[in-house]
Every structure is written in C-alpha cells, then in structure tokens.
Amino acid sequence: MRDVPQSKPAAPSPRATSSGTRKRPISGAVPAVGHADGLELSLDYLQAQSEDEQCRSNKKLCSPSTSIVQHRDFSPSLSDSGRARISDARASSSSLASEERPIARDLYDPDDNAWPKMPRPRHARLADNKSRHSPRTRSQRAPQRNHCFFPEEPPSVTEMIRQPETRPISPEQLVAEVKGIYAGLVMIESKCIEYDSSQETKQLSQEQFQALIALHRSVLHEHHDFFLASQHPSASEALRRLASKHAMPARMWRHGIHSFLELLRHKLPESMEHMLTFIYTAYSMMTLLYDTVPAFEDTWIECLGDLGRYRMAIEDDDITDRETWTEVSRYWYSKASDKSPMAGRLYHHLAILAQPNALQQLYFYAKSLCVPIPFPSARESVMTLFDPLLNGSAQRPHAVDAAFVRVHGIFFSGKAKEQLESSMKEFLSLLDGRIGSIHSSWLEAGYYVGISLCCLLMGFGAEHNVLMQALAKQQDDEEEDDGPTTEPESNPDEDFEQALRFAMKTQDIVLRRWGDKNTLSCIHTTLVFMLRMSQLPAAMSHLEDEYPWKLTSFMLNYLLNTIKTDPRIDAEEFPGPGKKGDKPVPLPEDYALRGLLFAEDFFPKGWFQNERLDETDRYLEAASKTLERQERILWIGRRIADSGRWLTWDKVACRFGVTSKYDIELEGLPDDDKD
C-alpha cells in the first residue's frame, strides 16, 4: 500500500472540485439499490446453478448449501471484520437517527469456528502432570538412576505447522458468501444514501460527523469484501462479471465516497478535519483495491487521482502540501491517460492541476475536446481560465502567454471581440523575442502552442467546424466500407478564417527561426497536423493556400544540410529506434499528441509500450532528442511531398521544393537562404 502524504488542515478551495465539472470513473447509470435488485436475482440463480452442478457431479447425496462463513479456511472471507463493521455502521446510524434496520446476514461466529488444536509446550504439559498428582516427599519419590532424570512422559517440543490446513471452496459456498456480503452492503449503502441527502441543510455536530465517517468507512469495507469474494480465483466467470455488470465500482465511488465528500465540502470550514480524515481513509482503501483487485485497475487509478485532487483543492495554507498532492493527483491521472488516451475527461482533470501555467492549461482543455471521447463539461470549466484574462481581473501570466490564451478565449467564447486584433498583434510581435529569451524552455511551450493552434483550427471539437466535418466524414466512410463518397461543400465561417490567418502567421514566425533547435517541437506538432489534413481533400482545401509551404521547404533543406546522421526519410515505415530490437523512446511531444483526433493513426502500434520509461524520464531532453526531431520532421515532409501538390522532392539533388503555385517571393530572408 502506498504511503499517503500527511498534511495539516487548511482553508477550503472548492472550485476545482465542483461536482458539475467532474466525471465519475465509471460511465453509465448506477442501478437502484435494494434487496430485490437484479444483482440479488443473479446471485440466487448462480447459487442454484452451482448447487445443481455439484449434485450431478457427486455420487453421494448432496447436502444443503451453507454459507461460506461456516468454513474457517475460506481465504477471501472477511466475515469477522465485516460483522464488526456492520455493528459499527448500525451504531453510527443510531447516533444520526433512532431507526435501526435488522442485519441481513450472520457473519463470523467464534463459537462456530474454533481454532485447530495446537501441540502444547513441554512446560505446560509438565505443569499439568504436576497438578494432577498430589505432592510427594523426597522419600516417596522413585529413585533416580545414574543421576539422570527420566520424566514419566517423553519430552516434547512445540511443533511448527508447515502450512495452515486449507480446504477447497465450492462454487455454491462462494456464491453464498457473495450473497451474504451483498446483503450487508446494501443495508449500509442505503443508510449512506439516506443520510448524505438528508444532512445537506442541517448543522452537524462533531459526533454526527464522526458517525457519518464510520458509516461510509463501513460501506467501503463491505465493497472491499465483495470485490475480493466475487473476484476469487475459484469464482465462475458469471460471478466475476457481476461486479461490472451491476456497476459496483461506480456505486462504491458515488455512494461511498463522492456524495459524502461533496457533503463535507459544502460544510467547510467546520468539516475540514473530518474531510481530511475521510480523504485519507478513502485513499488508503483505493490503494488496497489497486493492489488486490486488478480487474478494475483503471477505475481505482482514476479514483486515486480524484481523491488527490480533492485533497489539493482544500489546501490553501501550506503550499508544500498543496504541491505534494497536486503531484500525487497528476501522477494518477497521467497513469490513467496512458491507459485511456482517447478519454477527454482525464485531460480536463489535468488542466485543473496545471494551474497557474496558463499555456499548459489551455493545451489540456483544448485536448479534452479534440479527442475521440471528448469531455463536454470542459466547455464550462475552460471559462475559469478565459474569463479572468478577458476581464483583466486575474494575475496575468507572461504577456506573450496571456495574449495567446486570450486570443483562444475570444474565439472560443465569442466574448470581448474588440480585444481580438490587439491581442493577436501583441502575441505575434512578442513571440520571436520570447523564443530567443527562454531558449530550451520553449521546447515544451512550443508543442503547447502548436497543439493549441491545431485545436483552434478544429473549432475546439465543434461539430460545425469544417475540419471536424471532414474528419467525421472519413470515419463514416471507413465504417460503411463502401469507399469514399462525394463530400458536400462546407463553407468556413469568419471565425475560422481569422483563426487560420492567426495560426499561419504564428507558423511563419516559428519557421523563420529554422536554425533554432528550440522551435523543432512546435514545427513537429504542426506538421503532424498538416500530414493528416493532406489526406483529407475537403479539409486541405481550406488550409493549403494559407500555409507557408516555401518557408517549410527552406526549413527542411536546412535540416538536411545540418543533420549529423543519415535520415531515414525514403521508406514509408515510421522512423523508430536506431537498432533493431530496441524499445522505442517517444519524444515528449509524442505523449502530448497521443490521443488527438488528427494523430490517431500517426504512431505505430506499440510506440508507447516501453515499461522502462517512468513519468520523469519521458520529458528529459537528451542530445539525441534533437536528432530524432530532425529526422521525424524530415520524414513527415517527405510524406507530404509524395503527393507533389504542395511540397516536392528532387530525388537527384535530394532537396525539397514547392510547386509553382506556392513558389512565391519571400521578404526578410538572406540571399543564401533563397537559393
């Protein structure tokens, strides 16, 4: 189990954990809770089926099935602790209301489960022998031979049991155990639902807070027992599927954790100490489930990220604690996004954690809307980033970053359009100096800028956007498998035209610094976007006349002349590791591009499956990264040039060029660069 960082209580900051902007870890409706719901019917059916199968397989008469709690050697059963927890839950419930409900199952009984008899120590046996005989005088004792003492019984030592005796668990016993656990779970869960909804407007005492914590702790423990039993190695496939079929992880999060956390959050600051206590309790339980129930690992990871984000959000006094929990939450969300790179809600959560880095926040919010599974709630959350910049009421980031984010905010929201031209001019006038002043730090900022511009051109995933329509049309054609169909004409709106001019002017400034290796990450991400658009005629028709093709050819030829290795650009195969058999080491911007709609088919299968790379190693900028970026950019340029419609490739001279349509005169370039 992972250690939970400890922190002292602090003032609340509930904004980041608003219930309206969060996504539960399991999608879909949670079934109604009750003793006669579908899960109990399934358990009854499984129990009857298991008993019938055992009767048919046994020549002897089949004895009635009994609860597994009568067998002391059932490994996942936590009946003793379960009974104690239900008792605690009933006690805590009575402190909130006088009503008590009968317990739905009998759990561990010490009288029914006696410990096996162990060999007794020699001194205990000798003591018993002495106690059974009356004392004798020295003259009455038997004479000793050769001064050696021979006891009446041979000496013995305590024998160590090599392995506890275990008995195989039968299917009907396992079903009975799950059924018993579920009955207790439903009873406590119904109490949680009742009290979480009824206490919202009431003033709670310290004793009532403690009783609610005990109640929710009990339901977490019951869920833990249920998962252990239903996922037991001896469980049938049908029994294993029950937890997912009836959304048990979602019920655990919703009724056992989230609703109570929201209740505590709305009662801050009085509930601060209790909220801290419960967050640590829930975090410990989730780490335990992460280690012991791998079937729902993705859910546990996201829940751990959510709990870390709650802990971060309520910490305002101790900046160290806040940063610690921010890193904890970011670790789990990043781990979850590795497993589900197309889920937008995870990038939304990472955007909240990116404060106060406005540029990184913009990238994450934009990505959460431009993936195959977008997160619509991000359209509301992103305004917490845009509104302060549009109103001038927040602490501004660097002027370049503030202007860039403000431009996106105006296009996204339609507000403060009078600031659009001035904001675009401010950003474009300061960008070149910003790149030159922060040097290698712009490698990270560069791919944030590049990807954000691509998402801006896609209208932040809006369905009416012309590029999104082209992407959706191709996906529909591939699913129908009837070949390409005639694409309807789409007319871009004025916002798209303005956004396109802004994006291409930004690209022009970056490309003119082709000798600066710190611009390569931005160039790389935008070329990945253009490669994808070049495969969609309906999309490319809106981009081709504005993109700086000739500047791109100059940049590509410069890389060809300066790269220190022989670039692999002629082959269609993606340029992977240099040596055969080596594991791929993705570039930092590869992780940023992963999951985006325009990069779905760009990376080869298994490109991100390098278990030797941890979270910190991904973003190390070794000298080899520059060579990899140069080769990747040249390879993409070569693929675009294969069509011969925009870039061209001279096989004899081994140089890039452009078609006559884009062979225009460029200003501000030295003569040697024009050749």
Number of C-alpha atoms within 10 A of each C-alpha: 12 11 8 15 11 11 15 10 20 19 14 20 16 17 13 18 22 12 13 9 18 18 16 16 19 19 9 9 10 14 15 11 16 14 17 10 12 16 20 17 13 16 20 15 12 21 22 15 15 19 20 13 13 15 15 11 10 9 8 8 8 13 9 9 16 13 19 24 23 16 17 19 16 19 14 17 24 20 22 13 16 22 20 14 22 24 15 17 25 23 15 22 23 14 15 16 9 7 9 11 11 8 15 16 16 14 24 21 13 10 7 11 13 9 9 9 6 10 13 12 13 14 12 10 15 15 10 11 13 11 10 9 8 8 10 8 7 8 7 8 9 7 10 9 8 6 7 7 9 10 8 8 9 7 12 12 10 10 10 8 9 6 6 8 9 11 11 9 17 17 22 24 21 28 29 22 27 24 25 22 28 23 20 25 25 18 21 27 25 16 21 25 17 12 17 20 12 10 13 15 10 8 10 15 11 12 12 16 18 16 21 24 20 20 26 27 21 28 28 25 19 28 24 20 23 24 24 19 25 25 22 18 12 15 18 16 11 13 22 18 14 18 19 13 13 17 17 19 20 21 20 18 21 18 21 26 23 18 17 24 22 18 18 22 21 15 18 17 15 15 19 19 15 19 26 21 15 22 18 18 17 20 23 17 20 26 19 15 22 20 13 16 17 12 15 15 17 18 21 26 24 25 27 25 28 24 24 27 25 25 27 26 22 24 24 15 13 13 10 12 20 21 14 17 25 23 17 20 27 24 18 23 27 20 18 23 23 17 13 14 21 22 23 27 28 30 28 31 29 25 28 24 24 18 13 14 13 21 24 23 24 24 25 29 29 31 33 31 28 27 25 17 17 21 22 15 17 23 18 11 21 21 16 13 23 23 18 14 22 21 11 10 9 11 10 14 15 13 15 20 21 20 25 24 25 25 26 23 23 21 19 17 14 11 15 15 15 9 14 20 12 12 22 21 13 16 22 17 14 14 18 15 11 16 20 15 11 12 13 16 12 21 20 18 20 24 26 23 24 23 26 27 26 23 23 21 23 26 23 25 23 13 12 13 18 22 26 20 20 20 19 14 18 18 12 14 13 12 9 10 9 9 9 12 10 6 12 10 8 15 10 13 11 9 14 20 15 14 21 21 14 20 22 16 17 20 20 16 15 21 22 17 16 20 13 14 17 23 24 23 27 23 22 24 25 19 20 22 20 22 19 19 21 20 14 16 13 21 20 17 13 19 19 17 12 15 20 17 20 21 24 23 22 21 21 24 17 16 20 19 9 10 14 10 11 8 17 16 18 12 10 11 10 14 16 18 14 11 8 7 7 10 18 16 19 20 18 18 21 20 15 18 23 21 24 24 23 23 17 15 12 15 16 12 8 9 14 17 13 13 7 8 14 9 10 7 11 15 14 11 13 8 8 8 15 17 17 21 18 23 22 22 23 24 22 19 24 20 20 22 21 13 13 13 15 22 21 20 20 10 9 6 7 10 16 23 23 21 15 9 9 18 13 13 8 11 7 6 11 9 7 6 11 12 6
